[in-house]
Amino acid sequence: MADARDALAALEGVARDYQDQTGQHRTASPEALSAILTALGHVAGADGGFDAALAAEVARRAARVLPEWLVMAEGSVPPVVPEGAWRLTLEDGAELEGRGALPALPLGRHRLKAGGESCWLLSAPPALPLPERGWGVVLPLYGLRDAATGGLGDYRDLAEALRALGGLGAGFVGINPIHAGLPTDPGAISPYSPSHRRRFAVMHLHAPGEVPAPGGDLVDYPAAISARMAALSAAFAAGGGADPGFASYLAREGEALELFATYEALAEVYGPCWDRWPLALQSAEAPEVAAFRAENAARIRFHSWLQYLAEKQLSEVASDARGAGMAQGLYLDLAVGTHPNGAETWCDPEPFAYGVSLGAPPDSFSETGQVWHVAPFNPRALAADGFAALAATLRTQLKFAGMLRVDHVLGFERAFWVPRSGAGTYVTMPREAMLAVVRIEAARAGAVIVGEDLGNIPKGLQDALQASGVLGCRVAMFEHGRPAADYPEAVLTAFGTHDLPTWRGWREGRDIAARRQIGGMDAADDAWLSQERAAEVARFDAVLGEAPGDPDTLHGFLGATPSRLVALQIEDILDVADQPNLPGTVDEYPNWRRRLPVGAAGLAGEPRLARAAEIMAGAGRAGAGRRGDV
């Protein structure tokens, strides 16, 4: 039993052991291996063993003549010649038939059938072109309304911010993910635990007639969302759904949109997590769901209309960015996974693995590792469907973004899966195919892709990203005083991220103080971390030279790096002390709630922002123009 389980794990690329980020050797438990193999789709026998599953998988692979997928250069002839007759279905639906050599294929994901087998041909450009030297600003959409304005930042505020920053020469504006969140749960505000990554957050809709909830230093989500939804409901009742564009949108989106809107309507009745619904409603294909759709057509139409508004308003944001001459415009963020019991897994369950969560192995900050409570893509299911779910997820974001960050791109090489009980281990992912799909979708959209390659980086991944033209990330906070000239070129460089202290907060050790205040460390850890931080600040100050504590000096350093793109954080520009998110906390710290001291309407006249723009211009960073050559 154990031998079969271990052999099947090796065959599927499930690591029996690995080395964590601290250098410690870890071994996956038998229970973890069994849970992960089950999540991959293998069925254990009555005795809990995998002998039959191993034999079936070995036989399946031995019998195949064609590979399951093949990456090829766009416009070339596939390097495979099927025996006998073949049928080729191009991504646009066109069908070709023949014998012998296949024809040259255009950009896209195409399906070859021959000899009773299928092979997905991923016809992609070998590499994406790198952007010209440029800069942008990352900011919190939720915090774009200052305390005097109140309420929750919306897509109209975002458009105003892009116009202001574009006028100052910024090439992009980055925000956290705006995927659809869990409905009817105003406490589920983390943008990195979405309900559906192919639909958009309606809590950020601009709603005419909305009366903003009273302001404060922190966003009051329940009050803000309630006020916004009341205004949207009133607008819909007053004839908002009569827009001719809405009818076209319904026809174009079809069944997929209707299913999502059905989930939203069901969540209003039964709660946001479908695993707690009546059993008869937990499958989108159940007759009881069809009956619910018929009985609740008006409510389903309302939720469809909200998605129409979101896409319409995001289209206006993208248009405003182009009008402002921005090179990339909106810089969106793609969350690494989806809520295991949200809309995405209910509407389209096949691509996901169940009974496991994505996470991270133990490190110096988390002795037991991390569990992110999001469902991962199942690599077997992805390959069987030609990576359709990945392609559709990317395409959704790139409709409006000229630049996309792939959160935790390390998961393209290997993903850390954690079973419901016990520690986890790594599962190998089809990196070559996933990067090809990224290149296909980015090439279609003319977009820049950034891969968040931070953490326990697998050997060879960064070389593969660079070969694909996917920018890596460099965080100056982690570079231990590296001189500006020594930064690589094919990256986006920033001082920190939304999960790290701000420039001022880092220097003051405010993140260390926050963890001490919530009881996250003892006195010895506090003293050691404070000492280490002082040394880190001193190293960085040594390379900054004069006025090292001044944000302008930091921005001059970032601008001087060879990195093609530089992202400035609005909190650093505005001298904000506290970070947006403190990882590992939920209610102990006001994550994703802090307002900016200057709202979207005040950015155009903000002198500190103008000064940052002057520094970037002095560093020779372009403010306009689409992209340059590699």
N, C-alpha and C positions, 0 to 999 in steps of 0.2 A: 504493500500500500504506500509506504513512505517513498520507496524507490520510484514508483509510478508518478507520485505527486511531484517529486523533485525533478524528474525527467520532463514532465509536462511543463513545469515552471520554467525550466531552462529553455525548452522549445519555444515558449511564448515570451521569453525575455523578461520574466519575473525574477528579480534578484533574490537569491537565497541569502546573500550577505553583501554588505557595502561599507564604505568608509564615510562617516559623517563629516561635517564642516570643521569639526575640532580635531579630525584625524583619528578618531576612535573607530575601531572595527565593530560593526553591528551585524547580528544574525537574525533573520526573520524567523518567527516561530512557525511551527507546522500549522497552527490554527490560522495565522495570517496568510500563509501560502494557500491554504484551502479556500479561505474566504475570497481571496483575489482571483483564483482560478474560477470560482463560481461566478464572480462578478464579470469575468471575461466571457462567460457563456458556457463553460464546461460543467457537466452534471456529474456529481459524485455518485458512486454506487451505494447500495443499501448499507454497505459496511463503512461508508465514508471515504473509500479509496477512489483513485482516479485511473485504475488500470484500463477500463473500457474506454474512457475518454482519451487517454494517451494513445491507445491502439487506433482509435478512430481518427485522431488528428494526424498521426504518422501516416496512416493509409491515405487520408485526404491529400496531404501534401505530396506524397509519392506519386499519386495518380495524376496530378496536374501536369499539363504540357505547357500551357501559357502561364506567365506570372499573373498574380492578382492585379497588379498595377505596374506601370512603367513610366518613368519620367523621360521626356524627350525634349529636344529643342524645338521651339515654335517654328513652323514652316519647313521642318525636315521630315524625312520618311521614317516611320517607326522602325527601330532596329529589331524587328521580329517578323518572321515570315510564317504565317499559319499554314498548316497542312490542309489541303482541300479548300472547300468554299468558306468564305467569311462574309460577315455582315458588319458594317461599321455604322454606328449611330452617332452623328456629330452632336455637339452640345446644343446646337440650335434646332435639333430635331431632324435634320436632313439625314437620309439613309443611303448608304452606298453598299454595293455587293460586288464580289469578285473572287478571284483565285490568285495565289502567288503573292507578290509584293504588294504592300499597302501604299496608298498615295501619301504625299506630303500633307501634313495636317496643320490647320490654323490654330491660333490660340484657343485653348479651352480644355475641358475634360470630356473625352470621347470614349465610347464604349465599343469594344471589339468583341464579337461573338464568333467562335469557330470551334468545331469539334465538340460541341456541347459545353464549352467553357466560356467564361467572360474575362476580359482583361480591360482595365481602365487605362487609357493612354492620356497622360497628363502633359499636354503640349504647352510649354512655358518658356518665356524668355530666360536665357541662362542667368541673367542678373538684371536687377533694376538699376537705373541710373541714380547716382548720388545727387542730392540737392546742392545748390550753390551755398556758399557760406551765408548763413542767416541767423536770425534770432527770433525768439518769441517769448511769450509770458504764459505761465500756467496759473490758473486762478480757480477759486471755488464758485461754481455756479450758484449753489445754495446761498452763499454769503454775499451776493452782488447787490443786495439792498442793505443800506446802512440802517442803524437803529432808528433814525428819524423817519425813514420810509416805512419800515416794518415789512412783514410778510416774508415770502420765500422767493429767492431769485428765479426769474423765468427766462424763456427763450428770447423775449423782447429785450430784457436786460443784457443777455448774452450778445445779441446783435449790436447793441449800443457799445458794449465793451470792445467788440471786434472793430467797429468803425473808429473808435478812439485810438486803439492800439495800431490799427492799420495806418491811420494818419500820421503816426509817429515813426513808421518804418518797420514795425514788427511784421514778421512773415507768417506767424501763426499764433493762435491762442489755444492753450490746452486746458481741458477740464477732465474731471473724473468721469467714469462711465455713466451714460444716461440711458442704460437699458431699462426696460419696464421693471418696476419693483413689485414686491408683494402687495397686492391690493388689500384694503380694509385693515392694514396693520401699520398705523402711523409710526410705530416704534422701529419698524424694519427699514432703517434709513441708510445702511451701509451700501454704497454703490457697487461693492465688490461681492455682494451676494444677491444677484439679480433673479427675478422670476423668469424673464425671457430676454435673450440677447438679440433677438431679431425683431423686437418691438421696443418702443421708446417710453421713457418716463413721462407720465401725464401730470405728475405733481409740479413740473416746471413749465406747464403750458401758460401762455399769456391769456388771461381771461378778462375781456372787457367788462367793466362794471364791478370788478372785484373790489371789495373793501379790505385793504390789507390788515392782517392781525397786528395788534400793537407791537412796536419794536422793543428791542432789548439787546444786550450784548450777544445773546444766543438766539438762534432761530427756534421758535416754538412750532415744531412740525404739526402736531395735531390741530392747533388753531389755524395755522397757515393753510394746511391742506383742506380743512373744512370750509374755510372762506373761499378758496379757489374752486372747489368742486361745486359749491352752491352757485357760484357765478357761471360756471360751465353748464350746469344743469339748466339754469335759467336761459342761457343763450341757446341751448339745444331746443328747449321747449318753445322758444320764440321763433323757431324756424331755421335754426342753424344747420340742420341736416338737409335743407333744400338746396344747398350749394351744388351746382352741376358738376363741379370737380369731385365732389364726394361720391357721386354715382359712378364716375369713371374709376375712382380709387377702389370702390367695392368690387367692380368688375375685374380690375387688374389683380387685386390681392386674392380674391376668390375664397376658397374653402379654408386656407391657412389663417386668414384674418378672422373668418367667422368662428373658427375653433378657439382662437385666442380670446375673442370677445365673449364667447360662451363661458370660457374659464373665468373671466373677469366677473360675469354675471353670477355664476355659481359661487364664486368666492364671497360675493355680497350676502349670500344666503347661508353658506356653510363654513365660511372662514377661508383664509388664503392657502392653506396647505391641503392638497388633494388627498393625502394619505389619511386625513381625518374626516373625509366626507363619507356619506353612506357608500357601502361597497359597490352598489349598482352604478354609482356616478364616477368611480375612480378610473374607468376606461372611457376615453373620448369616443370610442366606437359603440358604446353600449346603447341599446334602444331607449333606455331611460334618459340618456343625454339628448337624444333626438327629440324626445317628447318635451324636455325642458326647453330646448331651442324653439320649438313651435309655440310654446306657451309664453315665452319671454322675448319675443322677437324685437319688441321696442327697446328693451333694455340692452339687448345685444347690439342693436343698431347704434345706440348711444355710445357704447364702448368702442365700436368700430369708428365712430365719428371722432372720438378723442385721439385715436391713432392717426386718423387723417389730419387732424389739426396739428399734431406733433410733427408729422412729416412736412406739412405745409410750412410751419413756422421754422423748422430746421432748414428747409429749402431757402427761406428768406435770409436766414443767418448766413448760409453759404454764399448767396447772391451778394449780400452786403460785404462779405469778405473779399469777393472778387472786385466789387466796386471800389473797395479801399486799396486795391493793388497788392493784396497780400499774396505771398508766394504759395503758401499752403492753405492758409485760412484756418478752418476749424481743425483742431488736433484732438481727436477722440481717443478713448481708452477702451480696449476690449478686455473685459474681465476673464480670468482664466477658467472659470467654471460657472455653473448655474445652480440655483437652489434645487436640492433634490426633490422637493415636492411642490415646485412652482409651475408656472404655465408652460415652460419649455419642455419639461419632462412629461407633462400631461398631454400636450399637443403632439409631440414628436418623440416618443419614448425610445425608439430603436437605437439612436446613436450613443446612448449613455450606459455607463456601468452603475449598477445599484448595489447597495450594501457596503459601499466604500465611499470615502471622501478624499478629495485632494488635500494635501498638507505639505509639511516640510519635516525633514529629519531633525533629531536633536542638534542643538548648537549651543554656543556659549550663553545665549540669552534665554534658551528654552531647553531645559535638561531632558524633558520628555518629548520634545518635538511639538509640532503644531498640527491642529486639525481645523481646516477652513470651512467645513460643513457645506461644501459645494460638490456637485456631481461631476465626474470627469467624462470626457469622451472615451468610448470603448474603441480601442484601435482596430479590433476585428470588425466591428460594425461599421466604422468609418470606411475601411478599405472595401468592404462588401458593397457599399453604396457609392463608391467613387468619391468619397470625401465631400459628399453633397452638403452635409450639415455645416462643415467648416467653411465651405465656399459661400453658402448662403449667409452665414453669420458675418463673414468679412464683407460681403457685398452690401449688406444692410448698412453697416457703418460707413462704407466708402461712398454711399450715395450722397453724403453731406460733408465728409471729411477729406481734406487734401493730405492728411497725415493721420496715421493710426499707430498707437502704441499697443503692442501685444503684451499684456501683463504676464509675467513669469514665462517668458519664451523658453526657459529651460525645459518646460513640459513638452516641447516639440521633440526633445531628445529622449527624456525619461521623465515620467510623472510619479510623484510619491503618493501612493494610495494607502489610506489608513482604514482598516476594517472598523466596524462598529465597536468592537472590543479588541483591545490589544494594540501593539505597535504596528507600524506599516513597513513598506519597503518599496523599492522602485520598480516601475513597469516600463519597458522599452516602448517608445512610440515611433511611428514611421516618419522620421524626420525629413528624409529626402522628399517624400510625397507631400507632406504638410507644407514645406517651404515652397514646393512647386505650385501648390494651390495659392499660397500667399502671393507669389510672383504673378500668377495669372490674374488674380483679382486686382492687385495693385496696378498692373500694367493697363488693364481696362480703364481704371479710374484715373490714371496718371498721378498716383499717390505715392507718398513717402511712407515707408514702414519702419517703425522703431521697435526693436525687441528688448524687453527688460531682462537683460542678462546679468542679474545680480544674484549673489548667493553661492550655493555649492555647484559651480559650473562644470558640466561634464566636459571631458577632454574632446576637443575637435568641434564643439558647438560654435564657438565664436568664429572659427575659421569658416564654417559652413554659412553662418550669417553674413559674414563679409563677402564670401563668394556669391551670395544671392543678392547683394546690394541692400541688405537689411541693416539699418544702423543699430549699433549696440548702444548701451547706456554707460556713462561714466558719472559717478557721483563724487564730487570733489571732497566731500566730507570723509569719504572712505579712502582717499588716495594718499594719505599719510605725508602730506607736504610735497607732493610731486610738482615740479615746476610746470608752468603753463605750456612751455614748448614741448614737453614730453608727452602730452596727451595725444591719443591717436586721432586720425582724421575721420574715419568712417563711423562716427558716433554722434549721439546727442549728449552734450555735457551740461550738467546742472550742479548747483551746490548741494541740494538735498532733494527730498521727495515729500509727498503728503504724509508719509509714515515716519518722518524724521523731524527733529527740531528745526526751527527756523534759524537763520544766520545769527540773530540776536540770542535766541533761546539756546542754541548750541554753545555759544560763547559763555553764557551764564549758567549752563548746566540745568536748564529748566526741566528738561525731560527726566533727568536723574531725580530732581526734586519732586516731580509729579509722581514718579514710581515710589519714592519714599513715602509720600503723603498718603498714597492709597494702600500702603502696606506691601508693596511688591518686592522689597529687599530689606536685608538687615543692615546694621550699622557698618559691618565690615565691608559688605558689598558697596555700600554708599561711599565709604572712604576710598575704596580702591577705584571705583568708577570715576569719582571726582578727580582723583589724582591723574588717572589716565586721560581724562578730558582736558585737564590743564596742559598736559604734555602735547596732546593733539592740536590744541589751539596754538601753542607755541610753535609747533612745526609749521603749521599753516601760515602763521604770522611771519615766519622767517622768509617764506617765498613771496609774501605779499609786499613786504617792504614798508614804506611809509604809510601812516594812517591805516593800520591793518584792521581796525574794528569798524571802519566806515563801509557801509554797503556799496558805495561807489567804487571803492578799491576792489572789493570782491567782484563786482561786475566788470571792471577793467581786466581783472585776471581771467575771468571766464571768456570774455570777448577775445582775448589774446591767444587762446588755445587754437591749435590747428583744426579742432573739431568742426565738421561742416555746419552743425546746428548747436545753438546754445539756448537753453531754456532758463529764463529768470523767473523766480517765484514772486508773486505779487506781495506775499507777506514780507519778504526780504526788502523789497522796494519801499514798502510802507512802514518798515521797522516794527512789524508785529512780533511779539515775544513768544506766544504760545503756538504750538504746532496744531494742524487741523485734526490729526488722528494719532492716537497712542495705541499701537498694536497690542493685542492681548487684553484689551479692556472693552467693556460694553457700556455699562452705566457709570463706572467709576470715574470716567473722564468724558467731557462733552465732545465726543467725536462727531465730525461732520456738522457741527452746529455753529461754529464761530463766524460772526459777521466780519466783513472787512470794515475798517474805519472809514473808507471812502467807497461809496456806492458806484454803480456803473455810470450814473449821470455825472459823477465828478471826476472820472478818470481822464477825460480829455484835457482838463485844466490842472491836473495834478503835477506840480513842479518836480517832484521826485521821480515820477515816471518819465517826464521829458528829459531829465538828466540821464536816466538810464539809457534812453534812446540815443542821446548824443554820444554816450560812451560806446554803444554798439556801432554807431555810424563811424566813429573814430577808429574802431577796430577793423573797419572795412567789411562789415557785415551787410549784405544786400537787404533792402527792404521790399523789393519787388522782383518780378521775373519768375517764371515757373520753375525750371530746373536746369541744371547744367549737366555736362557729361561726366562720366566716371573719370 
